[in-house]
Amino acid sequence: MEAAELEPQVLANRLGVEFYLVRQNNTIGCVIMIAALEAYFWLEPRASDARTLKAFRDGYGRICAIAERKWLARPSTRLELTPADFARH
């Protein structure tokens, strides 16, 4: 996998941001839904890609912690993070 592929990017359908985690020699494809960024990371509705990626980067530590917990509970090669994943943390 090339470095450019590992950069977070807004999905073409604008429903989420795709990013990757590497844990225990596994590359996990992850998507955090835009709704979660709006609800828990101060992203305004209909934000530009640049603002969306800024909100993602600003919350990256928390986003990765939740993704890792979810992956440890149910190992998979693909994770989707929704607002529900952040509601209790």
C-alpha positions as CSV (number, residue, x, y, z in Angstrom):
1,M,0.0,0.0,0.0
2,E,1.4,3.4,-1.0
3,A,1.6,6.3,1.4
4,A,-0.9,8.3,-0.6
5,E,-3.4,5.5,-0.1
6,L,-3.1,5.8,3.7
7,E,-4.0,9.5,3.8
8,P,-7.5,10.2,5.1
9,Q,-10.0,11.2,2.4
10,V,-13.6,12.2,2.1
11,L,-15.6,9.5,0.4
12,A,-17.0,10.4,-3.1
13,N,-20.6,10.1,-1.7
14,R,-19.6,12.6,1.1
15,L,-21.0,10.3,3.8
16,G,-17.7,9.7,5.6
17,V,-14.0,10.0,5.8
18,E,-11.9,6.9,5.0
19,F,-8.7,6.2,6.9
20,Y,-6.5,3.3,7.8
21,L,-5.2,1.9,11.0
22,V,-2.3,-0.6,11.3
23,R,-2.6,-2.8,14.3
24,Q,-0.9,-6.1,15.0
25,N,0.3,-6.4,11.4
26,N,-3.2,-5.8,10.1
27,T,-4.2,-2.9,8.0
28,I,-7.8,-2.0,8.9
29,G,-9.9,0.2,6.5
30,C,-12.0,2.5,8.5
31,V,-14.8,5.0,7.8
32,I,-16.0,7.6,10.2
33,M,-19.4,8.8,9.1
34,I,-19.9,12.6,8.5
35,A,-22.8,12.5,11.0
36,A,-20.4,11.4,13.7
37,L,-18.0,14.3,12.9
38,E,-20.9,16.7,13.0
39,A,-22.3,15.3,16.3
40,Y,-19.0,14.9,18.2
41,F,-16.3,16.9,16.5
42,W,-17.8,20.3,15.8
43,L,-18.1,19.9,12.0
44,E,-20.7,22.2,10.5
45,P,-23.3,20.7,8.1
46,R,-22.4,20.7,4.4
47,A,-18.7,21.6,5.2
48,S,-16.1,21.6,2.5
49,D,-13.7,18.6,2.2
50,A,-10.9,20.8,3.7
51,R,-13.0,21.6,6.8
52,T,-14.1,17.9,7.1
53,L,-10.5,16.7,7.0
54,K,-9.5,19.4,9.6
55,A,-12.3,18.2,11.9
56,F,-11.1,14.6,11.4
57,R,-7.5,15.5,12.1
58,D,-8.4,17.5,15.2
59,G,-10.3,14.5,16.6
60,Y,-7.9,11.9,15.3
61,G,-6.7,10.7,18.7
62,R,-10.2,10.0,20.0
63,I,-11.4,8.6,16.6
64,C,-8.5,6.1,16.6
65,A,-9.0,5.1,20.2
66,I,-12.7,4.3,19.4
67,A,-11.8,2.5,16.2
68,E,-9.2,0.4,18.0
69,R,-11.6,-0.5,20.8
70,K,-14.2,-1.5,18.3
71,W,-11.7,-3.5,16.3
72,L,-10.4,-5.3,19.5
73,A,-14.0,-6.2,20.4
74,R,-14.7,-7.5,16.9
75,P,-11.6,-7.9,14.7
76,S,-12.3,-7.2,11.1
77,T,-10.5,-5.7,8.0
78,R,-13.2,-3.0,7.7
79,L,-14.7,-0.7,10.4
80,E,-17.5,1.9,10.2
81,L,-17.7,4.4,13.0
82,T,-21.1,6.0,13.5
83,P,-22.4,8.5,16.0
84,A,-23.5,5.6,18.3
85,D,-19.8,4.6,18.7
86,F,-19.0,8.0,20.3
87,A,-22.2,8.4,22.3
88,R,-21.0,6.6,25.4
89,H,-17.3,7.6,25.4
